[in-house]
Amino acid sequence: MALMDDEERPRSAPRFKPMVFDGWDVAQLKEYIESLRTEISRAEAAIGARDAQRLAAEAFFKKG
């Protein structure tokens, strides 16, 4: 049995670690929010890609 590469191993979902906002100014908070929005968009795109792959596979293997 071959060993799996790190990328092939199942990974647990990363846990969100809340930030401590003490000492942050408004500009820093807005920048942080924008970075979170960007990350959410990336995650949603990854979900969409996986859903499309699943649907394509289901259509290919569908017995009709």
N, C-alpha and C positions, 0 to 999 in steps of 0.2 A: 504494500500500500504506500503510495507516494504521499509525502507531506504536503500540506496545502501552503501556498504562499500566503503572506499576511493579508493580501487584498482579497483572497478567496475565503478566508475564515469569516464565519458569521460574527457580526459585531453587535453589541448592545447599543441602543440609542443613547447618544450623549445626553446627559442631564443639563438642563439650563441652570446656570449659576447666576442668581440675581446680583446686580451690581449695587454697590453702596454709592449713593449720589451725593453724599456730603462733600462739599467743596467744589462741586461741578457748577460751572456757570451755564447760562441758558444756551449759549452757542455750543458748548460741549454736549449738553443734553440733546440738542437738535441733531448734532452730528451722530451721536450714538443711535438715536431713533432712525435716522436714515440708513445707517449701517445694518440695523436690524431689519428694516424693510427690504434692503438688498438681499440679505440672507434668507428671508422668508420667500422672496421671489425665486431665488435659486432652488430652494427646497420644493416649491410648488412646480417648478419646471422639471425637476427630477421625478416628482410624482407623476406628472403628465407623461413623461417619456416612458416610465415603467407601465403606466396604464395602457399606452399605445402599444407597447411590446406585448403585453398580456392579451389585448384585444386581437392583435394580429395573429398571435399564436392560436387563440381560440378559434378564429375564423379559418385558419389553415387546417386545424385538426377537427373541425366540426364535421360531423357525419350527417350528410343531408340526403 
